[in-house]
Amino acid sequence: MLPLAAPLPQRWAFVLYQGHGVPLWHQRLRLGAIRGSLEMREIILTPDGDIYDEGLTKEHADIAAVRFAASSWPPPLGISRLQVYRFQAEPSDPELAAALDSAQAAARVLWASEHGGAMPVGEVLLPLDVPAAVDHVAPAPAAVESPRSVQSDGRRGQLRAVRGDVHEDPRPYDGFVWALDEDLAGPDWKKGKVVTLPPGSFGDQQRAIGPASMAAGHAGLTVYRSVDPAATPRAVERDARILPVKFDAQGERYRVFQEAVSMMSADELPGGFGLEGPRTLLPLLKSFVQQGGSPELSHMEWKRNSAVPSGDRAVYEDEALCLALQFLSTIDQINVPNLKGCELMGRRIQLIREACRISPSAPDFSASDHFMGWGRRRGGGAAQQSLTSYVADQLRTEASIAKESRKAREEKNLRAQRPAPKGKGKGKGEGAEEK
């Protein structure tokens, strides 16, 4: 197994609270953990200068997700900078010292309330880089069995204990390694290649999404999967059309969109996929993560920046398709890149935005048959480059055929207009033989 580097102290937290509408992440400075806290509570500092205790775990019903970071800015991968209520500047040394004094007092009060009013002995507020053996860390829950089958020596891989949605750097199953879950450019960067997960990736013990190695020549995000070193991602048995179902604290089906995308893959399906052209839905979803965080936010951004009239039917169609893809990913928890119908939805989004980019007031949908790839003629934007290149090649081929057809037709018409050559036949024209 590849060695894992020791993570830096994660002093900053980005907290997403339960709620509806556009998500807003709240930045927190973690001042320290309370020794022996039964609920794993910490003392945090908010951008408004408030100091209080908070438990950054799934057990607290008002918290939907938490992301940790070693530096204050930029936010972790998958969080839009426009969706963060943040510190305008990091606290100065005198401000931090005063905050720590207040945090110590708050920690002692909380410790006493959890221990029947007894006053603590020694330090109560412990720094975040204290080794895990100190008593403020609650016992880890029992390890969860990994999905791989029994190895030859009878051992099973074990899942590292985690606390719900709270992640630092994704760690694979014990005994497993990270491997590419999609093909990249070049013959040496294929699905199943064992790699080291780059810093800043987001995911869980099974799947992760993050930047690719510079040597791979891939500028966008890449999907990784935790696999047995002697196997490939295909060896882990699963239904390629669905994701594991996840429930929130209220018992409803829900998975954060960025997390859902990190678990998706575009697999080779038995019998083929049934569409002409490249499969573009997974790159499209990953571009949504990079540009705003979700299909809904991508639609809002496109609507605001495009010159398409707000009442145009293309705006409503784009919104409906984006929301459908978002709900299929977060509520139904479907591996949408492996569904032909979902690929068509993604292509339709790309077609709408490409047609409106060229002519916002009168969009041109003449290339829709090539974009959709359903193999029949019916007589800037979000489009992926691979799909646009394919459409352009098809249009160039059609233009070349039409050009040759026009030339042939013009030559035929020209020949029909030329007079017949005059000869010595029996006609009455000039040169006819006289009797």
Summary of the structure (lengths in Angstrom):
residues: 435
radius of gyration: 30.8
end to end distance: 108.5
largest distance: 143.0
contacts: 1202
relative contact order: 0.08
helix: 31%
strand: 16%
